[in-house]
């Protein structure tokens, strides 16, 4: 399995992959300017594995530059708690949060458990808004946020409003499988991770 960038340039710097549009993934000067006054929005999407790892890598790069990071994950319940424990070791510079307490996969939960999980998901989104409003970090990572849109749990319009609420000095990384084309004007770059198998 190997990660590749989108291929096949279309118009205005967009790249096409499996019917969805992606930006060229190069961000000149990085996610956050040296002065900290200008920051970018990055999306990491695609069907391959490694989106969370790539987002955490962006977080580690920000830490190496002396920045602070907040990481909030969605749709993973209690899965991979060992990753949460490792990220918590990086506090206070990198803070990691997961509001969901269910076991298993969200789409396989009973309706009752899904309703409970929806409350937790809304709490996570509310916390992300608070982080933006208080400007409490330099880089905010919203892991699997696009999955909420893909499942119909977060309308694209609300996701767009969330991105627009970001302070100009705060970088934002969003991950998930599918990148909605309606967001292309709201992001600076999209990296697509796909699984490739040799013939």
N, C-alpha and C positions, 0 to 999 in steps of 0.2 A: 504494500500500500504506500502510495506516495502522494504528497500534496502538490498541486500545480495551480498556477494562476489561470485566470480566464484567458482564453485565446479567441482570436477572431474579431479584430477591431471593427466597430460599426461607425457611428457618427459621434462627433464632439467628444472624443476621448472615452466613450463608453465601449465596453467589451461585451460580446454576447456569449452566453453559455446556456444551453438547454432552454432557449426561449426567454430567458430573463436578462435584463441589462445590468452590467456591472461597470463601475468606474475602473480606470487604470489604477493599480494599487499603489503607485508611487506618491508619497507625500513629501514634497520638498521641505526640508527643515524639520521633519518629524511631527509628532502629534501636538506638541506644545512648543511655542516659540521660546527662544532663550530668555526673553524678557518676561514670559508668562502672560503677556497681554493678549495673545491670539492662540487659540487652540482649535483642533480639528475634530470632526466626527468621522469615525471609521466603522464600517460594517464588515464582519467576517461571517460569510455564509457558505452554503454549498452542502452537498450530500456526503462529503468525506468526513472522516473523524479528525479531530485536532483543532476544532474551532475554539474550544475552551482553552486548550493549551496555548494557542496563538494569542488569545486575549490576555492570558496570564503573562505571556512573554512580553506583551506591550506594557503590562503593569510593572514587570521587573525592570524593563528599560527606563520607565519613568522613575522608579525608585533609585536606579543608578544615577539619574540626573538630579537627585535630591528632591523629587516631587512626592506628593502624597497620593495614595490610591484608595478608592473604595470599590469593592467588588460585590455585586449582588447577583445571586443566581436564582433562576426561575425554572419550573417544570422538572426539577430533579429530586424533589422530596428529600428523603434522607440518604439518597444514593451517594456513594463516594464520600463518606464523612471523613475519611483519611485525608482527602484533599483539603477539606475545610480545616482540619487540625494543622496541616502544614502551613496553610495561608495565615492562620491565626498567629503563628510564630513570628510573622513579619510585622505584627502590630507594634507600635502605633502607626508606622508609616503606611502600611497597607492593611485596611480593615475589610474583613470578609463577612458577608451576611447571607443567610438563607432563612426565609420565613416559613417555608413549607415543611410540614412535619409528617406527611404521609409516607408510607412504604410502598414501593412498587412504581408502576408507570401511570401517569395521570390519566391517559386515555382508557386504561383498564380498571379504573376505580369505579365503585358503585356510585350511583347518582348522589347518595347522601354524602359519601366521602368527597366527591367532586365539589359539592357545594361548600363543604368545609375548606377544601383546598382553595377554592375561589376567593374566600375571605382572606386567606393567608397570602395569596397572590396579590390581591388588592392592597394589603398591608405593605408588601414589598414595593409595589409601584408608588404608593404614598410615601414610603421612605426614600425612594429614589428622587421624588419631587422635593422632599425636604432637604436632601443632600445638595440638590441644585440651588434651592432657594437660599440656603445658608452658606453656599460656596465652601463647603467643608473639606473639599479635596481638589487636587489638580487634575486627576483622571478618574472618571467614573466608568466602570465596566458593568454592563447589564447583560449577563450571560443568559442566553436562550430567550431573550425578550422577544425576538422575532417569532419564536415558537408560539407565543401567546397570540400573536396576530394570525399566524397560520392556522391555529385551532379555533379562531373566532372568539377568543377570550378578551382580546384587546383590539378594538377597531383601529384600522390604519390611521384614521383621523386623530384618534387619541394618541397614538404613537408619534405622529407628526407633531402634535402639540407638545408632547413630552420633550422631543428633540429641540423644538423651538424655545422651550423654557430654559434650556441650558445657558448658563452665563458664558460670555465670549471667551473668558480665560480658562474655562474648564473643558478639557478634552473628554470625548465620549467614545467608548467602544461598545458596539452592540453585536451580539452573535445570534445565530439561528440558521436553520436550513434554507429558508426561502426569503429572498429580498424583494419586498413589494416595489414595483416600478414607480408607484406614486411617491416614494420617498427619495427619488434620485436627486431632486433639487435640495434636499435637506442634509445630504452627506457629502463629505469630501473625497472619500475613497471606499471602495468595496473590494475585499479580497475574497475570492471564491476558492474553497478547498474541495477538491473532488478526489475520489478514490480511483486510481488507475491500476489495472492489472496487466502485466505483460502477456502478449499473445503466446 
